Amino acid sequence: MTFRFAEEADCGRMEWACLNWNAPSIGFYRSLGAVPMDEWTTYRLTGSALKELAE
């Protein structure tokens, strides 16, 4: 299990992403003791903007 590996590897934390409308997952993660990181924003680059950046 990933959580066991993190503990054995002496990791200081685990982070993952979840869509903000996914209430069942949010409830499960909170039941584990996880807390949301409101200060972070996810950005996405697609389509012509991604192509332009690659050139």
PDB file with one MODEL, atoms N, CA, C and O in Angstrom:
MODEL        1
ATOM      1  N   MET A   1       0.842  -1.185   0.000  1.00  0.00           N
ATOM      2  CA  MET A   1       0.000   0.000   0.000  1.00  0.00           C
ATOM      3  C   MET A   1       0.880   1.238   0.000  1.00  0.00           C
ATOM      4  O   MET A   1       1.928   1.250   0.645  1.00  0.00           O
ATOM      5  N   THR A   2       0.482   2.248  -0.691  1.00  0.00           N
ATOM      6  CA  THR A   2       1.244   3.484  -0.825  1.00  0.00           C
ATOM      7  C   THR A   2       1.509   4.142   0.521  1.00  0.00           C
ATOM      8  O   THR A   2       2.605   4.651   0.757  1.00  0.00           O
ATOM      9  N   PHE A   3       0.525   4.137   1.398  1.00  0.00           N
ATOM     10  CA  PHE A   3       0.693   4.792   2.694  1.00  0.00           C
ATOM     11  C   PHE A   3       1.784   4.111   3.516  1.00  0.00           C
ATOM     12  O   PHE A   3       2.558   4.781   4.199  1.00  0.00           O
ATOM     13  N   ARG A   4       1.846   2.800   3.453  1.00  0.00           N
ATOM     14  CA  ARG A   4       2.879   2.065   4.187  1.00  0.00           C
ATOM     15  C   ARG A   4       4.251   2.400   3.615  1.00  0.00           C
ATOM     16  O   ARG A   4       5.202   2.611   4.368  1.00  0.00           O
ATOM     17  N   PHE A   5       4.362   2.449   2.291  1.00  0.00           N
ATOM     18  CA  PHE A   5       5.629   2.787   1.649  1.00  0.00           C
ATOM     19  C   PHE A   5       6.095   4.169   2.090  1.00  0.00           C
ATOM     20  O   PHE A   5       7.272   4.359   2.396  1.00  0.00           O
ATOM     21  N   ALA A   6       5.179   5.134   2.124  1.00  0.00           N
ATOM     22  CA  ALA A   6       5.532   6.494   2.535  1.00  0.00           C
ATOM     23  C   ALA A   6       6.070   6.508   3.957  1.00  0.00           C
ATOM     24  O   ALA A   6       7.034   7.215   4.251  1.00  0.00           O
ATOM     25  N   GLU A   7       5.458   5.740   4.831  1.00  0.00           N
ATOM     26  CA  GLU A   7       5.918   5.680   6.224  1.00  0.00           C
ATOM     27  C   GLU A   7       7.299   5.026   6.299  1.00  0.00           C
ATOM     28  O   GLU A   7       8.189   5.526   6.987  1.00  0.00           O
ATOM     29  N   GLU A   8       7.473   3.922   5.598  1.00  0.00           N
ATOM     30  CA  GLU A   8       8.750   3.210   5.622  1.00  0.00           C
ATOM     31  C   GLU A   8       9.873   4.036   5.001  1.00  0.00           C
ATOM     32  O   GLU A   8      11.030   3.918   5.405  1.00  0.00           O
ATOM     33  N   ALA A   9       9.532   4.875   4.018  1.00  0.00           N
ATOM     34  CA  ALA A   9      10.526   5.721   3.355  1.00  0.00           C
ATOM     35  C   ALA A   9      10.760   7.022   4.115  1.00  0.00           C
ATOM     36  O   ALA A   9      11.511   7.885   3.661  1.00  0.00           O
ATOM     37  N   ASP A  10      10.121   7.161   5.265  1.00  0.00           N
ATOM     38  CA  ASP A  10      10.248   8.348   6.114  1.00  0.00           C
ATOM     39  C   ASP A  10       9.847   9.632   5.388  1.00  0.00           C
ATOM     40  O   ASP A  10      10.482  10.674   5.551  1.00  0.00           O
ATOM     41  N   CYS A  11       8.791   9.542   4.591  1.00  0.00           N
ATOM     42  CA  CYS A  11       8.266  10.718   3.898  1.00  0.00           C
ATOM     43  C   CYS A  11       7.618  11.655   4.908  1.00  0.00           C
ATOM     44  O   CYS A  11       7.008  11.212   5.881  1.00  0.00           O
ATOM     45  N   GLY A  12       7.755  12.923   4.673  1.00  0.00           N
ATOM     46  CA  GLY A  12       7.160  13.912   5.576  1.00  0.00           C
ATOM     47  C   GLY A  12       5.693  14.170   5.295  1.00  0.00           C
ATOM     48  O   GLY A  12       4.965  14.658   6.160  1.00  0.00           O
ATOM     49  N   ARG A  13       5.251  13.837   4.064  1.00  0.00           N
ATOM     50  CA  ARG A  13       3.865  14.080   3.699  1.00  0.00           C
ATOM     51  C   ARG A  13       3.528  13.337   2.413  1.00  0.00           C
ATOM     52  O   ARG A  13       4.411  12.859   1.702  1.00  0.00           O
ATOM     53  N   MET A  14       2.239  13.253   2.133  1.00  0.00           N
ATOM     54  CA  MET A  14       1.727  12.755   0.867  1.00  0.00           C
ATOM     55  C   MET A  14       0.742  13.799   0.355  1.00  0.00           C
ATOM     56  O   MET A  14      -0.007  14.392   1.132  1.00  0.00           O
ATOM     57  N   GLU A  15       0.747  14.015  -0.949  1.00  0.00           N
ATOM     58  CA  GLU A  15      -0.184  14.959  -1.563  1.00  0.00           C
ATOM     59  C   GLU A  15      -0.793  14.310  -2.787  1.00  0.00           C
ATOM     60  O   GLU A  15      -0.131  13.538  -3.481  1.00  0.00           O
ATOM     61  N   TRP A  16      -2.048  14.618  -3.055  1.00  0.00           N
ATOM     62  CA  TRP A  16      -2.716  14.123  -4.250  1.00  0.00           C
ATOM     63  C   TRP A  16      -3.790  15.106  -4.647  1.00  0.00           C
ATOM     64  O   TRP A  16      -4.117  16.024  -3.895  1.00  0.00           O
ATOM     65  N   ALA A  17      -4.340  14.912  -5.836  1.00  0.00           N
ATOM     66  CA  ALA A  17      -5.360  15.821  -6.360  1.00  0.00           C
ATOM     67  C   ALA A  17      -6.724  15.145  -6.349  1.00  0.00           C
ATOM     68  O   ALA A  17      -6.838  13.928  -6.489  1.00  0.00           O
ATOM     69  N   CYS A  18      -7.751  15.967  -6.179  1.00  0.00           N
ATOM     70  CA  CYS A  18      -9.134  15.501  -6.193  1.00  0.00           C
ATOM     71  C   CYS A  18      -9.998  16.629  -6.725  1.00  0.00           C
ATOM     72  O   CYS A  18      -9.829  17.781  -6.326  1.00  0.00           O
ATOM     73  N   LEU A  19     -10.917  16.313  -7.617  1.00  0.00           N
ATOM     74  CA  LEU A  19     -11.832  17.332  -8.129  1.00  0.00           C
ATOM     75  C   LEU A  19     -12.712  17.856  -6.993  1.00  0.00           C
ATOM     76  O   LEU A  19     -13.177  17.082  -6.157  1.00  0.00           O
ATOM     77  N   ASN A  20     -12.936  19.164  -6.966  1.00  0.00           N
ATOM     78  CA  ASN A  20     -13.639  19.772  -5.825  1.00  0.00           C
ATOM     79  C   ASN A  20     -15.115  19.406  -5.738  1.00  0.00           C
ATOM     80  O   ASN A  20     -15.753  19.701  -4.727  1.00  0.00           O
ATOM     81  N   TRP A  21     -15.678  18.770  -6.767  1.00  0.00           N
ATOM     82  CA  TRP A  21     -17.078  18.339  -6.709  1.00  0.00           C
ATOM     83  C   TRP A  21     -17.218  16.865  -6.308  1.00  0.00           C
ATOM     84  O   TRP A  21     -18.335  16.359  -6.203  1.00  0.00           O
ATOM     85  N   ASN A  22     -16.107  16.183  -6.086  1.00  0.00           N
ATOM     86  CA  ASN A  22     -16.126  14.757  -5.785  1.00  0.00           C
ATOM     87  C   ASN A  22     -16.311  14.531  -4.276  1.00  0.00           C
ATOM     88  O   ASN A  22     -15.373  14.164  -3.568  1.00  0.00           O
ATOM     89  N   ALA A  23     -17.523  14.756  -3.815  1.00  0.00           N
ATOM     90  CA  ALA A  23     -17.823  14.691  -2.377  1.00  0.00           C
ATOM     91  C   ALA A  23     -17.481  13.351  -1.729  1.00  0.00           C
ATOM     92  O   ALA A  23     -16.943  13.352  -0.622  1.00  0.00           O
ATOM     93  N   PRO A  24     -17.767  12.198  -2.364  1.00  0.00           N
ATOM     94  CA  PRO A  24     -17.402  10.935  -1.716  1.00  0.00           C
ATOM     95  C   PRO A  24     -15.899  10.807  -1.464  1.00  0.00           C
ATOM     96  O   PRO A  24     -15.481  10.360  -0.396  1.00  0.00           O
ATOM     97  N   SER A  25     -15.093  11.198  -2.444  1.00  0.00           N
ATOM     98  CA  SER A  25     -13.642  11.125  -2.259  1.00  0.00           C
ATOM     99  C   SER A  25     -13.167  12.107  -1.202  1.00  0.00           C
ATOM    100  O   SER A  25     -12.329  11.772  -0.365  1.00  0.00           O
ATOM    101  N   ILE A  26     -13.699  13.307  -1.243  1.00  0.00           N
ATOM    102  CA  ILE A  26     -13.319  14.313  -0.251  1.00  0.00           C
ATOM    103  C   ILE A  26     -13.650  13.817   1.151  1.00  0.00           C
ATOM    104  O   ILE A  26     -12.841  13.960   2.068  1.00  0.00           O
ATOM    105  N   GLY A  27     -14.817  13.245   1.319  1.00  0.00           N
ATOM    106  CA  GLY A  27     -15.195  12.693   2.617  1.00  0.00           C
ATOM    107  C   GLY A  27     -14.258  11.583   3.063  1.00  0.00           C
ATOM    108  O   GLY A  27     -13.860  11.524   4.227  1.00  0.00           O
ATOM    109  N   PHE A  28     -13.910  10.705   2.134  1.00  0.00           N
ATOM    110  CA  PHE A  28     -12.982   9.613   2.463  1.00  0.00           C
ATOM    111  C   PHE A  28     -11.623  10.160   2.865  1.00  0.00           C
ATOM    112  O   PHE A  28     -11.064   9.752   3.883  1.00  0.00           O
ATOM    113  N   TYR A  29     -11.089  11.079   2.073  1.00  0.00           N
ATOM    114  CA  TYR A  29      -9.764  11.633   2.378  1.00  0.00           C
ATOM    115  C   TYR A  29      -9.765  12.353   3.718  1.00  0.00           C
ATOM    116  O   TYR A  29      -8.816  12.232   4.493  1.00  0.00           O
ATOM    117  N   ARG A  30     -10.819  13.094   3.990  1.00  0.00           N
ATOM    118  CA  ARG A  30     -10.905  13.769   5.292  1.00  0.00           C
ATOM    119  C   ARG A  30     -11.005  12.769   6.437  1.00  0.00           C
ATOM    120  O   ARG A  30     -10.494  13.020   7.529  1.00  0.00           O
ATOM    121  N   SER A  31     -11.667  11.628   6.190  1.00  0.00           N
ATOM    122  CA  SER A  31     -11.765  10.600   7.238  1.00  0.00           C
ATOM    123  C   SER A  31     -10.400  10.008   7.567  1.00  0.00           C
ATOM    124  O   SER A  31     -10.193   9.474   8.657  1.00  0.00           O
ATOM    125  N   LEU A  32      -9.469  10.105   6.616  1.00  0.00           N
ATOM    126  CA  LEU A  32      -8.099   9.638   6.854  1.00  0.00           C
ATOM    127  C   LEU A  32      -7.282  10.656   7.641  1.00  0.00           C
ATOM    128  O   LEU A  32      -6.203  10.341   8.142  1.00  0.00           O
ATOM    129  N   GLY A  33      -7.800  11.878   7.747  1.00  0.00           N
ATOM    130  CA  GLY A  33      -7.080  12.952   8.420  1.00  0.00           C
ATOM    131  C   GLY A  33      -6.443  13.926   7.446  1.00  0.00           C
ATOM    132  O   GLY A  33      -5.735  14.842   7.865  1.00  0.00           O
ATOM    133  N   ALA A  34      -6.684  13.744   6.138  1.00  0.00           N
ATOM    134  CA  ALA A  34      -6.130  14.659   5.136  1.00  0.00           C
ATOM    135  C   ALA A  34      -6.859  16.002   5.193  1.00  0.00           C
ATOM    136  O   ALA A  34      -8.046  16.062   5.515  1.00  0.00           O
ATOM    137  N   VAL A  35      -6.144  17.060   4.882  1.00  0.00           N
ATOM    138  CA  VAL A  35      -6.737  18.395   4.858  1.00  0.00           C
ATOM    139  C   VAL A  35      -6.497  19.027   3.487  1.00  0.00           C
ATOM    140  O   VAL A  35      -5.438  18.824   2.893  1.00  0.00           O
ATOM    141  N   PRO A  36      -7.465  19.789   2.979  1.00  0.00           N
ATOM    142  CA  PRO A  36      -7.282  20.440   1.679  1.00  0.00           C
ATOM    143  C   PRO A  36      -6.256  21.572   1.770  1.00  0.00           C
ATOM    144  O   PRO A  36      -6.121  22.224   2.806  1.00  0.00           O
ATOM    145  N   MET A  37      -5.547  21.790   0.680  1.00  0.00           N
ATOM    146  CA  MET A  37      -4.550  22.859   0.612  1.00  0.00           C
ATOM    147  C   MET A  37      -5.132  23.977  -0.234  1.00  0.00           C
ATOM    148  O   MET A  37      -4.862  24.058  -1.433  1.00  0.00           O
ATOM    149  N   ASP A  38      -5.920  24.830   0.377  1.00  0.00           N
ATOM    150  CA  ASP A  38      -6.627  25.887  -0.332  1.00  0.00           C
ATOM    151  C   ASP A  38      -5.709  26.909  -0.982  1.00  0.00           C
ATOM    152  O   ASP A  38      -6.120  27.612  -1.905  1.00  0.00           O
ATOM    153  N   GLU A  39      -4.481  27.000  -0.516  1.00  0.00           N
ATOM    154  CA  GLU A  39      -3.589  28.023  -1.043  1.00  0.00           C
ATOM    155  C   GLU A  39      -2.960  27.653  -2.386  1.00  0.00           C
ATOM    156  O   GLU A  39      -2.231  28.462  -2.961  1.00  0.00           O
ATOM    157  N   TRP A  40      -3.225  26.446  -2.901  1.00  0.00           N
ATOM    158  CA  TRP A  40      -2.675  26.004  -4.183  1.00  0.00           C
ATOM    159  C   TRP A  40      -3.738  26.082  -5.282  1.00  0.00           C
ATOM    160  O   TRP A  40      -4.918  25.831  -5.037  1.00  0.00           O
ATOM    161  N   THR A  41      -3.308  26.430  -6.479  1.00  0.00           N
ATOM    162  CA  THR A  41      -4.175  26.462  -7.652  1.00  0.00           C
ATOM    163  C   THR A  41      -3.538  25.601  -8.739  1.00  0.00           C
ATOM    164  O   THR A  41      -2.339  25.707  -8.995  1.00  0.00           O
ATOM    165  N   THR A  42      -4.329  24.758  -9.370  1.00  0.00           N
ATOM    166  CA  THR A  42      -3.847  23.920 -10.466  1.00  0.00           C
ATOM    167  C   THR A  42      -4.027  24.663 -11.776  1.00  0.00           C
ATOM    168  O   THR A  42      -5.084  25.238 -12.035  1.00  0.00           O
ATOM    169  N   TYR A  43      -2.991  24.647 -12.600  1.00  0.00           N
ATOM    170  CA  TYR A  43      -3.056  25.286 -13.913  1.00  0.00           C
ATOM    171  C   TYR A  43      -2.919  24.214 -14.996  1.00  0.00           C
ATOM    172  O   TYR A  43      -2.264  23.191 -14.797  1.00  0.00           O
ATOM    173  N   ARG A  44      -3.544  24.467 -16.134  1.00  0.00           N
ATOM    174  CA  ARG A  44      -3.498  23.526 -17.254  1.00  0.00           C
ATOM    175  C   ARG A  44      -3.187  24.297 -18.527  1.00  0.00           C
ATOM    176  O   ARG A  44      -3.718  25.381 -18.765  1.00  0.00           O
ATOM    177  N   LEU A  45      -2.313  23.711 -19.343  1.00  0.00           N
ATOM    178  CA  LEU A  45      -1.958  24.294 -20.627  1.00  0.00           C
ATOM    179  C   LEU A  45      -2.264  23.258 -21.699  1.00  0.00           C
ATOM    180  O   LEU A  45      -1.735  22.148 -21.660  1.00  0.00           O
ATOM    181  N   THR A  46      -3.126  23.621 -22.666  1.00  0.00           N
ATOM    182  CA  THR A  46      -3.538  22.678 -23.704  1.00  0.00           C
ATOM    183  C   THR A  46      -3.575  23.368 -25.065  1.00  0.00           C
ATOM    184  O   THR A  46      -3.357  24.574 -25.183  1.00  0.00           O
ATOM    185  N   GLY A  47      -3.856  22.568 -26.078  1.00  0.00           N
ATOM    186  CA  GLY A  47      -4.124  23.074 -27.413  1.00  0.00           C
ATOM    187  C   GLY A  47      -3.030  23.946 -27.991  1.00  0.00           C
ATOM    188  O   GLY A  47      -1.843  23.643 -27.869  1.00  0.00           O
ATOM    189  N   SER A  48      -3.443  25.025 -28.617  1.00  0.00           N
ATOM    190  CA  SER A  48      -2.505  25.903 -29.316  1.00  0.00           C
ATOM    191  C   SER A  48      -1.503  26.555 -28.360  1.00  0.00           C
ATOM    192  O   SER A  48      -0.357  26.793 -28.739  1.00  0.00           O
ATOM    193  N   ALA A  49      -1.918  26.842 -27.139  1.00  0.00           N
ATOM    194  CA  ALA A  49      -0.993  27.430 -26.174  1.00  0.00           C
ATOM    195  C   ALA A  49       0.141  26.458 -25.835  1.00  0.00           C
ATOM    196  O   ALA A  49       1.295  26.868 -25.710  1.00  0.00           O
ATOM    197  N   LEU A  50      -0.185  25.178 -25.689  1.00  0.00           N
ATOM    198  CA  LEU A  50       0.837  24.167 -25.411  1.00  0.00           C
ATOM    199  C   LEU A  50       1.749  24.004 -26.628  1.00  0.00           C
ATOM    200  O   LEU A  50       2.970  23.923 -26.487  1.00  0.00           O
ATOM    201  N   LYS A  51       1.165  23.958 -27.797  1.00  0.00           N
ATOM    202  CA  LYS A  51       1.945  23.834 -29.038  1.00  0.00           C
ATOM    203  C   LYS A  51       2.889  25.017 -29.195  1.00  0.00           C
ATOM    204  O   LYS A  51       4.063  24.843 -29.524  1.00  0.00           O
ATOM    205  N   GLU A  52       2.375  26.218 -28.961  1.00  0.00           N
ATOM    206  CA  GLU A  52       3.211  27.422 -29.077  1.00  0.00           C
ATOM    207  C   GLU A  52       4.367  27.401 -28.111  1.00  0.00           C
ATOM    208  O   GLU A  52       5.481  27.781 -28.471  1.00  0.00           O
ATOM    209  N   LEU A  53       4.130  26.967 -26.895  1.00  0.00           N
ATOM    210  CA  LEU A  53       5.180  26.898 -25.903  1.00  0.00           C
ATOM    211  C   LEU A  53       6.253  25.895 -26.313  1.00  0.00           C
ATOM    212  O   LEU A  53       7.436  26.110 -26.049  1.00  0.00           O
ATOM    213  N   ALA A  54       5.849  24.801 -26.955  1.00  0.00           N
ATOM    214  CA  ALA A  54       6.792  23.752 -27.364  1.00  0.00           C
ATOM    215  C   ALA A  54       7.692  24.183 -28.526  1.00  0.00           C
ATOM    216  O   ALA A  54       8.758  23.607 -28.741  1.00  0.00           O
ATOM    217  N   GLU A  55       7.257  25.190 -29.263  1.00  0.00           N
ATOM    218  CA  GLU A  55       8.038  25.624 -30.442  1.00  0.00           C
ATOM    219  C   GLU A  55       9.170  26.553 -30.104  1.00  0.00           C
ATOM    220  O   GLU A  55       9.899  26.989 -30.996  1.00  0.00           O
TER     221      GLU A  55
ENDMDL
END
